[in-house]
Amino acid sequence: MIIALSEEGQYLLYKTRNERDEWLSNAIKTTFTKDEQDLLRMLLGPLTKLVDFD
């Protein structure tokens, strides 16, 4: 069975993801120092391994 989103569903998904990404980006910029932001960037690779862990 193949399931697909309607155009409205696709728009809502896209909009929600963009709002979440903007919120997170703003939170990081306003909460963390430059050094902390650099540390987060360095840790993204290793943390991604956790997401992919089975």
PDB file of N, CA, C and O in Angstrom:
ATOM      1  N   MET A   1       0.840  -1.164   0.000  1.00  0.00           N
ATOM      2  CA  MET A   1       0.000   0.000   0.000  1.00  0.00           C
ATOM      3  C   MET A   1       0.895   1.240   0.000  1.00  0.00           C
ATOM      4  O   MET A   1       1.859   1.316   0.762  1.00  0.00           O
ATOM      5  N   ILE A   2       0.583   2.173  -0.826  1.00  0.00           N
ATOM      6  CA  ILE A   2       1.333   3.423  -0.903  1.00  0.00           C
ATOM      7  C   ILE A   2       0.457   4.536  -0.339  1.00  0.00           C
ATOM      8  O   ILE A   2      -0.705   4.693  -0.715  1.00  0.00           O
ATOM      9  N   ILE A   3       1.044   5.297   0.570  1.00  0.00           N
ATOM     10  CA  ILE A   3       0.333   6.415   1.181  1.00  0.00           C
ATOM     11  C   ILE A   3       1.090   7.694   0.832  1.00  0.00           C
ATOM     12  O   ILE A   3       2.318   7.729   0.903  1.00  0.00           O
ATOM     13  N   ALA A   4       0.371   8.729   0.461  1.00  0.00           N
ATOM     14  CA  ALA A   4       0.995  10.000   0.114  1.00  0.00           C
ATOM     15  C   ALA A   4       0.248  11.140   0.792  1.00  0.00           C
ATOM     16  O   ALA A   4      -0.955  11.053   1.042  1.00  0.00           O
ATOM     17  N   LEU A   5       0.976  12.200   1.084  1.00  0.00           N
ATOM     18  CA  LEU A   5       0.360  13.378   1.663  1.00  0.00           C
ATOM     19  C   LEU A   5      -0.327  14.205   0.587  1.00  0.00           C
ATOM     20  O   LEU A   5       0.122  14.266  -0.558  1.00  0.00           O
ATOM     21  N   SER A   6      -1.403  14.828   0.971  1.00  0.00           N
ATOM     22  CA  SER A   6      -2.047  15.777   0.064  1.00  0.00           C
ATOM     23  C   SER A   6      -1.159  17.018  -0.030  1.00  0.00           C
ATOM     24  O   SER A   6      -0.200  17.157   0.728  1.00  0.00           O
ATOM     25  N   GLU A   7      -1.479  17.909  -0.954  1.00  0.00           N
ATOM     26  CA  GLU A   7      -0.722  19.159  -1.067  1.00  0.00           C
ATOM     27  C   GLU A   7      -0.789  19.937   0.236  1.00  0.00           C
ATOM     28  O   GLU A   7       0.210  20.512   0.670  1.00  0.00           O
ATOM     29  N   GLU A   8      -1.955  19.960   0.861  1.00  0.00           N
ATOM     30  CA  GLU A   8      -2.122  20.667   2.133  1.00  0.00           C
ATOM     31  C   GLU A   8      -1.275  20.005   3.221  1.00  0.00           C
ATOM     32  O   GLU A   8      -0.668  20.694   4.041  1.00  0.00           O
ATOM     33  N   GLY A   9      -1.232  18.684   3.229  1.00  0.00           N
ATOM     34  CA  GLY A   9      -0.416  17.958   4.194  1.00  0.00           C
ATOM     35  C   GLY A   9       1.062  18.222   3.993  1.00  0.00           C
ATOM     36  O   GLY A   9       1.805  18.397   4.959  1.00  0.00           O
ATOM     37  N   GLN A  10       1.492  18.251   2.737  1.00  0.00           N
ATOM     38  CA  GLN A  10       2.892  18.542   2.432  1.00  0.00           C
ATOM     39  C   GLN A  10       3.253  19.952   2.891  1.00  0.00           C
ATOM     40  O   GLN A  10       4.320  20.172   3.465  1.00  0.00           O
ATOM     41  N   TYR A  11       2.361  20.898   2.635  1.00  0.00           N
ATOM     42  CA  TYR A  11       2.590  22.278   3.051  1.00  0.00           C
ATOM     43  C   TYR A  11       2.700  22.366   4.577  1.00  0.00           C
ATOM     44  O   TYR A  11       3.598  23.028   5.099  1.00  0.00           O
ATOM     45  N   LEU A  12       1.796  21.704   5.282  1.00  0.00           N
ATOM     46  CA  LEU A  12       1.799  21.738   6.738  1.00  0.00           C
ATOM     47  C   LEU A  12       3.086  21.120   7.291  1.00  0.00           C
ATOM     48  O   LEU A  12       3.678  21.657   8.228  1.00  0.00           O
ATOM     49  N   LEU A  13       3.516  20.009   6.724  1.00  0.00           N
ATOM     50  CA  LEU A  13       4.750  19.363   7.148  1.00  0.00           C
ATOM     51  C   LEU A  13       5.938  20.288   6.917  1.00  0.00           C
ATOM     52  O   LEU A  13       6.771  20.460   7.807  1.00  0.00           O
ATOM     53  N   TYR A  14       6.025  20.883   5.735  1.00  0.00           N
ATOM     54  CA  TYR A  14       7.108  21.803   5.394  1.00  0.00           C
ATOM     55  C   TYR A  14       7.107  23.005   6.342  1.00  0.00           C
ATOM     56  O   TYR A  14       8.156  23.395   6.857  1.00  0.00           O
ATOM     57  N   LYS A  15       5.937  23.585   6.569  1.00  0.00           N
ATOM     58  CA  LYS A  15       5.804  24.761   7.438  1.00  0.00           C
ATOM     59  C   LYS A  15       6.226  24.428   8.867  1.00  0.00           C
ATOM     60  O   LYS A  15       6.950  25.199   9.496  1.00  0.00           O
ATOM     61  N   THR A  16       5.778  23.291   9.377  1.00  0.00           N
ATOM     62  CA  THR A  16       6.109  22.890  10.741  1.00  0.00           C
ATOM     63  C   THR A  16       7.600  22.663  10.894  1.00  0.00           C
ATOM     64  O   THR A  16       8.193  23.085  11.887  1.00  0.00           O
ATOM     65  N   ARG A  17       8.213  22.003   9.927  1.00  0.00           N
ATOM     66  CA  ARG A  17       9.659  21.764   9.985  1.00  0.00           C
ATOM     67  C   ARG A  17      10.425  23.079   9.949  1.00  0.00           C
ATOM     68  O   ARG A  17      11.380  23.258  10.704  1.00  0.00           O
ATOM     69  N   ASN A  18      10.021  23.991   9.087  1.00  0.00           N
ATOM     70  CA  ASN A  18      10.708  25.278   9.001  1.00  0.00           C
ATOM     71  C   ASN A  18      10.580  26.068  10.298  1.00  0.00           C
ATOM     72  O   ASN A  18      11.551  26.669  10.758  1.00  0.00           O
ATOM     73  N   GLU A  19       9.384  26.071  10.889  1.00  0.00           N
ATOM     74  CA  GLU A  19       9.178  26.782  12.153  1.00  0.00           C
ATOM     75  C   GLU A  19      10.046  26.183  13.253  1.00  0.00           C
ATOM     76  O   GLU A  19      10.636  26.913  14.049  1.00  0.00           O
ATOM     77  N   ARG A  20      10.124  24.860  13.299  1.00  0.00           N
ATOM     78  CA  ARG A  20      10.950  24.182  14.306  1.00  0.00           C
ATOM     79  C   ARG A  20      12.423  24.522  14.096  1.00  0.00           C
ATOM     80  O   ARG A  20      13.137  24.817  15.054  1.00  0.00           O
ATOM     81  N   ASP A  21      12.879  24.481  12.840  1.00  0.00           N
ATOM     82  CA  ASP A  21      14.278  24.776  12.538  1.00  0.00           C
ATOM     83  C   ASP A  21      14.629  26.220  12.885  1.00  0.00           C
ATOM     84  O   ASP A  21      15.705  26.488  13.421  1.00  0.00           O
ATOM     85  N   GLU A  22      13.722  27.154  12.580  1.00  0.00           N
ATOM     86  CA  GLU A  22      13.956  28.561  12.903  1.00  0.00           C
ATOM     87  C   GLU A  22      14.016  28.761  14.413  1.00  0.00           C
ATOM     88  O   GLU A  22      14.869  29.496  14.911  1.00  0.00           O
ATOM     89  N   TRP A  23      13.104  28.103  15.149  1.00  0.00           N
ATOM     90  CA  TRP A  23      13.092  28.218  16.599  1.00  0.00           C
ATOM     91  C   TRP A  23      14.404  27.702  17.184  1.00  0.00           C
ATOM     92  O   TRP A  23      15.012  28.362  18.027  1.00  0.00           O
ATOM     93  N   LEU A  24      14.839  26.525  16.738  1.00  0.00           N
ATOM     94  CA  LEU A  24      16.057  25.925  17.259  1.00  0.00           C
ATOM     95  C   LEU A  24      17.271  26.793  16.937  1.00  0.00           C
ATOM     96  O   LEU A  24      18.123  27.012  17.798  1.00  0.00           O
ATOM     97  N   SER A  25      17.352  27.279  15.721  1.00  0.00           N
ATOM     98  CA  SER A  25      18.466  28.133  15.326  1.00  0.00           C
ATOM     99  C   SER A  25      18.515  29.390  16.184  1.00  0.00           C
ATOM    100  O   SER A  25      19.583  29.779  16.657  1.00  0.00           O
ATOM    101  N   ASN A  26      17.382  30.018  16.384  1.00  0.00           N
ATOM    102  CA  ASN A  26      17.313  31.223  17.208  1.00  0.00           C
ATOM    103  C   ASN A  26      17.674  30.912  18.660  1.00  0.00           C
ATOM    104  O   ASN A  26      18.393  31.683  19.294  1.00  0.00           O
ATOM    105  N   ALA A  27      17.187  29.799  19.188  1.00  0.00           N
ATOM    106  CA  ALA A  27      17.480  29.422  20.566  1.00  0.00           C
ATOM    107  C   ALA A  27      18.976  29.202  20.758  1.00  0.00           C
ATOM    108  O   ALA A  27      19.543  29.625  21.766  1.00  0.00           O
ATOM    109  N   ILE A  28      19.612  28.546  19.803  1.00  0.00           N
ATOM    110  CA  ILE A  28      21.053  28.295  19.903  1.00  0.00           C
ATOM    111  C   ILE A  28      21.827  29.605  19.833  1.00  0.00           C
ATOM    112  O   ILE A  28      22.755  29.822  20.612  1.00  0.00           O
ATOM    113  N   LYS A  29      21.449  30.478  18.903  1.00  0.00           N
ATOM    114  CA  LYS A  29      22.162  31.749  18.742  1.00  0.00           C
ATOM    115  C   LYS A  29      22.032  32.640  19.965  1.00  0.00           C
ATOM    116  O   LYS A  29      22.986  33.328  20.329  1.00  0.00           O
ATOM    117  N   THR A  30      20.871  32.639  20.604  1.00  0.00           N
ATOM    118  CA  THR A  30      20.649  33.547  21.727  1.00  0.00           C
ATOM    119  C   THR A  30      21.022  32.953  23.077  1.00  0.00           C
ATOM    120  O   THR A  30      21.197  33.691  24.046  1.00  0.00           O
ATOM    121  N   THR A  31      21.145  31.642  23.155  1.00  0.00           N
ATOM    122  CA  THR A  31      21.408  30.990  24.435  1.00  0.00           C
ATOM    123  C   THR A  31      22.876  30.644  24.622  1.00  0.00           C
ATOM    124  O   THR A  31      23.407  30.787  25.723  1.00  0.00           O
ATOM    125  N   PHE A  32      23.542  30.191  23.563  1.00  0.00           N
ATOM    126  CA  PHE A  32      24.907  29.690  23.672  1.00  0.00           C
ATOM    127  C   PHE A  32      25.933  30.714  23.229  1.00  0.00           C
ATOM    128  O   PHE A  32      25.683  31.532  22.343  1.00  0.00           O
ATOM    129  N   THR A  33      27.096  30.649  23.866  1.00  0.00           N
ATOM    130  CA  THR A  33      28.212  31.478  23.428  1.00  0.00           C
ATOM    131  C   THR A  33      28.747  30.938  22.106  1.00  0.00           C
ATOM    132  O   THR A  33      28.365  29.852  21.669  1.00  0.00           O
ATOM    133  N   LYS A  34      29.632  31.703  21.475  1.00  0.00           N
ATOM    134  CA  LYS A  34      30.252  31.262  20.217  1.00  0.00           C
ATOM    135  C   LYS A  34      30.996  29.951  20.431  1.00  0.00           C
ATOM    136  O   LYS A  34      30.900  29.045  19.602  1.00  0.00           O
ATOM    137  N   ASP A  35      31.735  29.836  21.529  1.00  0.00           N
ATOM    138  CA  ASP A  35      32.466  28.595  21.810  1.00  0.00           C
ATOM    139  C   ASP A  35      31.507  27.421  22.000  1.00  0.00           C
ATOM    140  O   ASP A  35      31.791  26.318  21.535  1.00  0.00           O
ATOM    141  N   GLU A  36      30.389  27.638  22.668  1.00  0.00           N
ATOM    142  CA  GLU A  36      29.409  26.568  22.865  1.00  0.00           C
ATOM    143  C   GLU A  36      28.768  26.163  21.535  1.00  0.00           C
ATOM    144  O   GLU A  36      28.504  24.984  21.297  1.00  0.00           O
ATOM    145  N   GLN A  37      28.521  27.153  20.674  1.00  0.00           N
ATOM    146  CA  GLN A  37      27.970  26.850  19.351  1.00  0.00           C
ATOM    147  C   GLN A  37      28.955  26.007  18.539  1.00  0.00           C
ATOM    148  O   GLN A  37      28.555  25.066  17.854  1.00  0.00           O
ATOM    149  N   ASP A  38      30.237  26.347  18.619  1.00  0.00           N
ATOM    150  CA  ASP A  38      31.266  25.564  17.923  1.00  0.00           C
ATOM    151  C   ASP A  38      31.307  24.138  18.461  1.00  0.00           C
ATOM    152  O   ASP A  38      31.453  23.188  17.692  1.00  0.00           O
ATOM    153  N   LEU A  39      31.180  23.986  19.769  1.00  0.00           N
ATOM    154  CA  LEU A  39      31.178  22.663  20.379  1.00  0.00           C
ATOM    155  C   LEU A  39      29.972  21.843  19.900  1.00  0.00           C
ATOM    156  O   LEU A  39      30.102  20.653  19.614  1.00  0.00           O
ATOM    157  N   LEU A  40      28.811  22.480  19.815  1.00  0.00           N
ATOM    158  CA  LEU A  40      27.621  21.788  19.302  1.00  0.00           C
ATOM    159  C   LEU A  40      27.846  21.289  17.879  1.00  0.00           C
ATOM    160  O   LEU A  40      27.472  20.164  17.545  1.00  0.00           O
ATOM    161  N   ARG A  41      28.458  22.125  17.039  1.00  0.00           N
ATOM    162  CA  ARG A  41      28.738  21.715  15.657  1.00  0.00           C
ATOM    163  C   ARG A  41      29.660  20.503  15.623  1.00  0.00           C
ATOM    164  O   ARG A  41      29.466  19.590  14.821  1.00  0.00           O
ATOM    165  N   MET A  42      30.669  20.496  16.502  1.00  0.00           N
ATOM    166  CA  MET A  42      31.612  19.373  16.546  1.00  0.00           C
ATOM    167  C   MET A  42      30.912  18.090  17.008  1.00  0.00           C
ATOM    168  O   MET A  42      31.273  17.000  16.563  1.00  0.00           O
ATOM    169  N   LEU A  43      29.935  18.204  17.877  1.00  0.00           N
ATOM    170  CA  LEU A  43      29.276  17.032  18.445  1.00  0.00           C
ATOM    171  C   LEU A  43      28.136  16.490  17.592  1.00  0.00           C
ATOM    172  O   LEU A  43      27.654  15.385  17.842  1.00  0.00           O
ATOM    173  N   LEU A  44      27.700  17.238  16.600  1.00  0.00           N
ATOM    174  CA  LEU A  44      26.577  16.787  15.775  1.00  0.00           C
ATOM    175  C   LEU A  44      26.852  15.459  15.091  1.00  0.00           C
ATOM    176  O   LEU A  44      25.971  14.602  15.034  1.00  0.00           O
ATOM    177  N   GLY A  45      28.055  15.275  14.574  1.00  0.00           N
ATOM    178  CA  GLY A  45      28.402  14.015  13.911  1.00  0.00           C
ATOM    179  C   GLY A  45      28.265  12.821  14.845  1.00  0.00           C
ATOM    180  O   GLY A  45      27.540  11.874  14.539  1.00  0.00           O
ATOM    181  N   PRO A  46      28.963  12.859  15.992  1.00  0.00           N
ATOM    182  CA  PRO A  46      28.837  11.734  16.919  1.00  0.00           C
ATOM    183  C   PRO A  46      27.412  11.529  17.442  1.00  0.00           C
ATOM    184  O   PRO A  46      26.981  10.389  17.612  1.00  0.00           O
ATOM    185  N   LEU A  47      26.681  12.607  17.698  1.00  0.00           N
ATOM    186  CA  LEU A  47      25.310  12.462  18.191  1.00  0.00           C
ATOM    187  C   LEU A  47      24.387  11.839  17.147  1.00  0.00           C
ATOM    188  O   LEU A  47      23.438  11.134  17.491  1.00  0.00           O
ATOM    189  N   THR A  48      24.667  12.100  15.883  1.00  0.00           N
ATOM    190  CA  THR A  48      23.881  11.508  14.811  1.00  0.00           C
ATOM    191  C   THR A  48      23.978   9.991  14.819  1.00  0.00           C
ATOM    192  O   THR A  48      23.034   9.300  14.438  1.00  0.00           O
ATOM    193  N   LYS A  49      25.124   9.476  15.254  1.00  0.00           N
ATOM    194  CA  LYS A  49      25.283   8.022  15.359  1.00  0.00           C
ATOM    195  C   LYS A  49      24.263   7.419  16.315  1.00  0.00           C
ATOM    196  O   LYS A  49      23.800   6.299  16.097  1.00  0.00           O
ATOM    197  N   LEU A  50      23.906   8.148  17.374  1.00  0.00           N
ATOM    198  CA  LEU A  50      22.894   7.650  18.308  1.00  0.00           C
ATOM    199  C   LEU A  50      21.539   7.519  17.642  1.00  0.00           C
ATOM    200  O   LEU A  50      20.802   6.566  17.899  1.00  0.00           O
ATOM    201  N   VAL A  51      21.213   8.464  16.794  1.00  0.00           N
ATOM    202  CA  VAL A  51      19.923   8.430  16.103  1.00  0.00           C
ATOM    203  C   VAL A  51      19.845   7.214  15.197  1.00  0.00           C
ATOM    204  O   VAL A  51      18.783   6.607  15.057  1.00  0.00           O
ATOM    205  N   ASP A  52      20.958   6.858  14.586  1.00  0.00           N
ATOM    206  CA  ASP A  52      20.993   5.731  13.651  1.00  0.00           C
ATOM    207  C   ASP A  52      21.223   4.385  14.329  1.00  0.00           C
ATOM    208  O   ASP A  52      21.219   3.350  13.663  1.00  0.00           O
ATOM    209  N   PHE A  53      21.423   4.386  15.647  1.00  0.00           N
ATOM    210  CA  PHE A  53      21.714   3.154  16.375  1.00  0.00           C
ATOM    211  C   PHE A  53      20.489   2.254  16.419  1.00  0.00           C
ATOM    212  O   PHE A  53      19.381   2.712  16.697  1.00  0.00           O
ATOM    213  N   ASP A  54      20.695   0.965  16.142  1.00  0.00           N
ATOM    214  CA  ASP A  54      19.585   0.019  16.186  1.00  0.00           C
ATOM    215  C   ASP A  54      19.526  -0.699  17.488  1.00  0.00           C
ATOM    216  O   ASP A  54      18.647  -1.536  17.693  1.00  0.00           O
TER     217      ASP A  54
END
